Amino acid sequence: MTPVELSRTVLHAVRRAVDAGDLAVDLHGLPDLPRRVSVAPPGPGGHGDYATNVALQLARPAGQPPLRVAEVLRPHLAHAAGIRDVEITGPGFLNIRLDRGTGSGLVQRVLTEGPRYGYSDLLAGRVFVLRVPYDVRAEVLADSLSRIVASQGGRVEVQHEESVTSSAPSRPLSVADATLVLRPLPAPEDPTPLGPDAARWALLHPAPHDRPRISADHLVQRESNPLFRVRYAHARTRAVHRNAADLGFAPLPTADTDADLDTSGPAQAQLLRLLADHPRLLSSVVPVDATRPDPGTPSRLTRHLVVLADAVIPFLPTVLPRGAEKPSAAHRARLALADAVGAVLAGGLSLLGIDAPDHL
């Protein structure tokens, strides 16, 4: 279960509580609860896989303390499919433990959907107009936002106008008559000599309000280069897959995948959390409480890909058998996880307009 799916599960539990008369809340009058609620890894003092503050959001409209609202919601959420346990902590946070087997289901889903994993129809029918200056960074950012919005079923129309200049205030996004004006800080120099992929990364990796750094550091093939680490990690997942085929075994996520992965340490759990968080990141291109694309989404996607790449690189040596060791269920499960990570890295780079080569 991904965070997006869990968010919908929590919202369904809220609606069941309202329909059953356990919670007196007019959901139609709550603009903060349109299609999903916020779920995230628990903070200090929390437990389980994810936590949500939905009880705190509903306390005032329900006329009840957050703890009481959490106690009302807990049984409705605990009985939902895919949830093993729900615990209340702090002033009313609901801490959620997912059923075992969710890891295998997640890996299988990523392998089935491939680079399109995380795509949804969340923004189906929505059209966003971006007015941008004739500036290379604004163009690249608008293009990446268009790709991410399209991955969620929406559409972006990019318009240019002479009056929007790069010397305008550095506020990255403003709204005028339902039209969005995109003004990232411009690049200090022409990024074209870096080549299309490195140039796009250089312009997208910093947040829109930060000035990008245009230098040959984006081209070096070493650990200090985040783009290299992401593309290298993807190429390594493909190399491991080819090597496994040479040894005669294929990825096999099964009901026992979770147990097989747990035998190798915490690295797999981190990879699963990062994979599960990918759809939430893409869907957050339009925040829950907003009606416009967030121009910071491409930079958050680049950082997510870097963290995922850094997590998978030390894991990959555990995928293949060593010496006279025979391929086992654990190796097939790890190979499935590695393939899933490779698919997400490739899909993420594609949304940024960057190539993901199989050989590097």
C-alpha positions as CSV (number, residue, x, y, z in Angstrom):
1,M,0.0,0.0,0.0
2,T,1.5,3.3,-1.1
3,P,1.0,6.6,0.9
4,V,-1.5,7.7,-1.8
5,E,-3.5,4.6,-1.3
6,L,-3.2,4.8,2.5
7,S,-4.4,8.4,2.3
8,R,-7.5,7.3,0.5
9,T,-8.0,4.5,3.0
10,V,-7.9,7.0,5.9
11,L,-10.4,9.2,4.1
12,H,-12.7,6.3,3.5
13,A,-12.5,5.5,7.2
14,V,-13.5,9.1,8.0
15,R,-16.4,8.8,5.7
16,R,-17.5,5.5,7.3
17,A,-17.4,7.0,10.7
18,V,-19.5,10.0,9.5
19,D,-22.0,7.7,7.7
20,A,-22.3,5.5,10.9
21,G,-23.1,8.5,13.0
22,D,-20.0,8.1,15.1
23,L,-18.6,11.5,13.9
24,A,-20.6,14.6,13.4
25,V,-18.7,16.4,10.6
26,D,-19.9,17.9,7.4
27,L,-17.2,16.7,5.0
28,H,-18.5,18.8,2.1
29,G,-17.7,21.9,4.2
30,L,-14.1,20.9,4.7
31,P,-11.9,22.2,1.8
32,D,-8.8,20.6,3.4
33,L,-10.2,17.1,2.8
34,P,-10.9,17.0,-0.9
35,R,-9.6,13.6,-2.2
36,R,-6.8,12.6,0.3
37,V,-5.4,13.3,3.7
38,S,-1.8,13.7,4.8
39,V,0.1,10.5,5.7
40,A,3.8,10.4,6.4
41,P,6.4,8.4,8.3
42,P,5.8,8.9,12.1
43,G,7.8,11.6,13.8
44,P,9.5,11.4,17.2
45,G,7.4,9.4,19.6
46,G,5.5,7.8,16.8
47,H,5.2,4.1,15.9
48,G,4.4,2.0,12.9
49,D,4.9,2.6,9.2
50,Y,2.9,5.8,8.8
51,A,1.0,8.5,10.8
52,T,-1.8,10.9,10.0
53,N,-3.0,14.0,11.8
54,V,-6.5,13.7,10.4
55,A,-8.0,13.6,13.9
56,L,-6.4,17.0,14.7
57,Q,-7.9,18.4,11.4
58,L,-11.4,17.2,12.3
59,A,-11.4,18.1,16.0
60,R,-12.8,21.7,15.6
61,P,-15.5,20.9,13.0
62,A,-16.5,17.8,15.0
63,G,-16.6,19.8,18.3
64,Q,-14.5,17.1,20.0
65,P,-11.0,17.0,21.4
66,P,-8.5,15.4,18.9
67,L,-7.9,12.4,21.1
68,R,-11.7,11.7,21.1
69,V,-11.8,12.0,17.3
70,A,-8.8,9.6,17.0
71,E,-10.6,7.1,19.3
72,V,-13.7,7.2,17.1
73,L,-11.7,6.8,13.9
74,R,-9.3,4.1,15.1
75,P,-11.7,1.0,14.8
76,H,-12.9,2.2,11.3
77,L,-9.3,2.4,10.2
78,A,-8.0,-0.7,11.9
79,H,-10.5,-2.9,10.1
80,A,-9.5,-1.6,6.6
81,A,-7.8,-4.0,4.3
82,G,-4.0,-3.9,4.3
83,I,-3.8,-2.4,7.9
84,R,-2.5,-4.6,10.7
85,D,-2.8,-2.2,13.7
86,V,-3.6,1.4,14.5
87,E,-2.2,3.2,17.6
88,I,-2.9,6.7,19.0
89,T,0.0,8.8,20.2
90,G,0.5,12.4,21.3
91,P,-2.5,14.8,21.0
92,G,-4.3,12.5,18.6
93,F,-2.0,11.2,15.8
94,L,-3.1,7.9,14.3
95,N,0.0,5.6,13.8
96,I,-0.6,2.9,11.3
97,R,1.1,-0.5,10.8
98,L,0.6,-2.2,7.5
99,D,0.1,-5.9,7.0
100,R,3.0,-8.1,6.2
101,G,3.1,-8.8,2.5
102,T,2.7,-5.2,1.5
103,G,6.4,-5.2,0.4
104,S,5.8,-8.0,-2.1
105,G,2.6,-6.3,-3.4
106,L,4.4,-3.0,-3.8
107,V,7.3,-4.6,-5.7
108,Q,5.0,-6.5,-8.0
109,R,3.0,-3.3,-8.7
110,V,6.1,-1.4,-9.6
111,L,7.3,-4.2,-11.9
112,T,3.9,-4.3,-13.6
113,E,3.6,-0.6,-14.1
114,G,7.3,0.0,-14.9
115,P,8.4,3.6,-15.4
116,R,4.7,4.7,-15.2
117,Y,4.5,3.7,-11.6
118,G,3.0,6.6,-9.6
119,Y,0.8,7.8,-12.5
120,S,-2.8,8.5,-11.6
121,D,-5.9,10.3,-12.7
122,L,-5.9,12.6,-9.7
123,L,-5.9,15.7,-11.9
124,A,-8.1,14.3,-14.7
125,G,-9.8,17.1,-16.5
126,R,-7.7,19.8,-14.9
127,V,-6.0,22.4,-17.1
128,F,-3.3,24.7,-15.8
129,V,-2.0,27.7,-17.7
130,L,1.7,28.6,-17.1
131,R,2.9,32.0,-18.4
132,V,6.6,32.0,-18.6
133,P,9.3,34.5,-19.7
134,Y,11.6,33.8,-22.6
135,D,14.2,32.3,-20.2
136,V,15.8,28.8,-20.5
137,R,15.3,27.9,-16.8
138,A,11.6,28.9,-16.9
139,E,11.1,26.9,-20.1
140,V,12.8,23.7,-18.6
141,L,10.8,24.0,-15.3
142,A,7.6,24.5,-17.2
143,D,8.3,21.4,-19.3
144,S,9.0,19.3,-16.3
145,L,5.9,20.5,-14.5
146,S,3.9,19.7,-17.6
147,R,5.2,16.1,-17.6
148,I,4.5,15.6,-13.9
149,V,1.0,17.1,-14.1
150,A,0.3,14.9,-17.2
151,S,1.4,11.9,-15.1
152,Q,-1.5,12.7,-12.8
153,G,-4.0,13.1,-15.6
154,G,-3.9,16.9,-15.9
155,R,-2.7,19.2,-18.7
156,V,-0.5,22.3,-18.7
157,E,-0.7,25.0,-21.4
158,V,2.5,27.0,-21.6
159,Q,2.2,30.6,-22.8
160,H,5.0,33.2,-23.3
161,E,4.7,36.9,-23.0
162,E,7.2,39.7,-23.4
163,S,6.1,41.5,-20.2
164,V,7.2,38.6,-18.0
165,T,11.0,39.2,-17.8
166,S,13.8,37.5,-16.0
167,S,14.4,40.8,-14.1
168,A,11.0,40.5,-12.4
169,P,10.8,39.8,-8.6
170,S,12.2,36.4,-7.7
171,R,8.9,35.1,-6.3
172,P,8.7,31.7,-8.1
173,L,4.9,31.6,-8.7
174,S,2.0,34.1,-8.6
175,V,-1.6,33.8,-9.6
176,A,-3.4,36.3,-11.8
177,D,-6.9,35.6,-13.2
178,A,-6.5,31.9,-12.7
179,T,-3.3,32.0,-14.9
180,L,0.0,31.1,-13.3
181,V,3.1,33.2,-13.8
182,L,6.3,31.2,-13.4
183,R,9.4,33.2,-12.5
184,P,12.3,31.0,-11.3
185,L,15.6,32.7,-10.7
186,P,17.5,32.6,-14.1
187,A,20.7,30.7,-14.7
188,P,23.8,32.9,-14.3
189,E,25.0,31.7,-17.7
190,D,24.0,29.6,-20.7
191,P,23.8,25.9,-19.6
192,T,23.7,24.6,-23.2
193,P,27.4,23.5,-23.2
194,L,26.6,21.0,-20.5
195,G,24.5,19.0,-23.0
196,P,20.7,18.4,-22.7
197,D,20.7,16.0,-19.7
198,A,23.2,17.7,-17.5
199,A,21.8,21.2,-18.4
200,R,18.3,20.1,-17.4
201,W,19.5,18.6,-14.1
202,A,21.5,21.8,-13.3
203,L,18.4,23.9,-13.8
204,L,15.9,21.6,-12.0
205,H,17.8,20.3,-9.1
206,P,17.9,23.6,-7.1
207,A,14.5,25.0,-5.9
208,P,13.1,27.6,-8.2
209,H,14.0,30.4,-5.8
210,D,17.6,29.3,-5.6
211,R,20.1,30.3,-8.3
212,P,21.3,27.3,-10.3
213,R,25.0,26.4,-10.5
214,I,26.2,26.0,-14.1
215,S,29.6,24.2,-14.1
216,A,31.4,21.2,-15.5
217,D,30.8,19.5,-12.1
218,H,27.5,18.2,-13.6
219,L,29.5,16.2,-16.2
220,V,32.0,14.4,-14.0
221,Q,31.5,10.7,-13.4
222,R,32.1,10.6,-9.6
223,E,30.2,10.4,-6.4
224,S,30.2,14.2,-5.9
225,N,27.8,14.5,-9.0
226,P,24.2,13.7,-7.9
227,L,23.1,13.2,-11.6
228,F,25.9,10.7,-12.1
229,R,24.8,8.8,-9.0
230,V,21.2,8.5,-10.1
231,R,22.1,7.4,-13.7
232,Y,24.8,5.1,-12.4
233,A,22.4,3.4,-9.9
234,H,19.9,2.9,-12.7
235,A,22.6,1.4,-15.0
236,R,23.7,-0.9,-12.2
237,T,20.2,-2.3,-11.6
238,R,20.1,-3.1,-15.3
239,A,23.5,-4.8,-15.2
240,V,22.5,-6.8,-12.1
241,H,19.4,-8.0,-14.1
242,R,21.5,-9.0,-17.0
243,N,24.0,-10.9,-14.8
244,A,21.1,-12.7,-13.0
245,A,19.8,-13.8,-16.4
246,D,23.2,-15.2,-17.3
247,L,23.1,-17.2,-14.0
248,G,19.7,-18.5,-14.9
249,F,17.3,-16.8,-12.5
250,A,14.7,-14.0,-12.8
251,P,13.0,-11.6,-10.3
252,L,10.2,-13.2,-8.4
253,P,8.3,-11.2,-5.9
254,T,6.1,-13.6,-4.0
255,A,4.1,-13.7,-0.8
256,D,7.3,-14.6,0.9
257,T,9.2,-11.6,-0.5
258,D,9.0,-9.7,2.7
259,A,10.5,-12.4,4.8
260,D,13.2,-13.0,2.2
261,L,14.1,-9.3,2.1
262,D,14.1,-9.0,5.9
263,T,17.0,-11.6,6.1
264,S,19.5,-9.1,4.7
265,G,19.0,-6.1,7.0
266,P,17.3,-2.7,7.0
267,A,18.4,-1.5,3.6
268,Q,15.4,-3.2,1.9
269,A,12.9,-1.6,4.3
270,Q,14.3,1.8,3.4
271,L,14.1,1.0,-0.3
272,L,10.5,-0.1,0.1
273,R,9.6,3.1,1.9
274,L,11.1,5.2,-0.8
275,L,9.3,3.2,-3.5
276,A,6.0,3.6,-1.7
277,D,6.6,7.3,-1.3
278,H,7.1,7.9,-5.1
279,P,3.4,8.2,-6.0
280,R,2.7,10.6,-3.1
281,L,5.5,12.8,-4.4
282,L,4.1,12.9,-7.9
283,S,0.6,13.5,-6.7
284,S,1.7,16.4,-4.6
285,V,2.5,18.5,-7.7
286,V,-0.8,20.2,-6.7
287,P,-0.9,20.3,-2.9
288,V,-4.0,19.2,-1.1
289,D,-4.9,22.7,0.0
290,A,-4.0,24.5,-3.3
291,T,-5.3,24.7,-6.9
292,R,-2.1,25.3,-8.7
293,P,1.1,23.3,-9.5
294,D,3.9,23.6,-7.1
295,P,7.0,24.8,-9.0
296,G,9.2,23.1,-6.4
297,T,8.0,19.6,-7.4
298,P,10.8,18.9,-9.9
299,S,13.5,19.8,-7.4
300,R,11.9,17.5,-4.8
301,L,11.8,14.8,-7.4
302,T,15.5,15.2,-8.1
303,R,16.3,14.9,-4.4
304,H,14.0,11.9,-4.1
305,L,15.9,10.1,-6.9
306,V,19.2,10.9,-5.4
307,V,18.2,9.4,-2.0
308,L,16.8,6.3,-3.8
309,A,20.0,5.9,-5.8
310,D,22.2,6.3,-2.7
311,A,20.1,3.7,-0.9
312,V,20.2,1.1,-3.7
313,I,23.9,1.2,-4.6
314,P,25.1,-0.5,-1.4
315,F,22.2,-3.0,-1.7
316,L,23.0,-4.2,-5.2
317,P,26.0,-6.4,-4.2
318,T,23.7,-8.6,-2.1
319,V,21.4,-9.4,-5.1
320,L,23.6,-12.0,-6.9
321,P,24.9,-15.3,-5.4
322,R,28.5,-15.3,-4.3
323,G,31.0,-18.1,-5.1
324,A,29.4,-21.5,-5.2
325,E,26.1,-20.2,-3.7
326,K,23.0,-21.2,-5.6
327,P,20.3,-18.7,-6.5
328,S,17.6,-18.8,-3.8
329,A,14.2,-17.2,-3.1
330,A,16.0,-14.4,-1.3
331,H,18.1,-13.6,-4.4
332,R,15.0,-13.6,-6.6
333,A,13.2,-11.3,-4.2
334,R,16.2,-8.9,-4.0
335,L,16.5,-8.9,-7.8
336,A,12.8,-8.0,-8.0
337,L,13.4,-5.1,-5.6
338,A,16.4,-3.9,-7.6
339,D,14.4,-4.0,-10.8
340,A,11.6,-2.0,-9.1
341,V,14.1,0.6,-8.0
342,G,15.5,0.8,-11.5
343,A,12.1,1.3,-13.0
344,V,11.4,4.2,-10.6
345,L,14.7,5.8,-11.3
346,A,14.1,5.6,-15.1
347,G,10.5,6.9,-14.7
348,G,11.6,9.8,-12.5
349,L,14.4,10.9,-14.9
350,S,11.9,10.7,-17.8
351,L,9.6,13.1,-16.0
352,L,12.5,15.5,-15.7
353,G,13.2,15.1,-19.4
354,I,16.5,13.3,-18.8
355,D,17.7,10.0,-20.4
356,A,18.3,6.9,-18.2
357,P,20.9,4.8,-20.1
358,D,21.1,1.0,-19.4
359,H,24.9,1.2,-19.8
360,L,27.1,3.9,-18.2
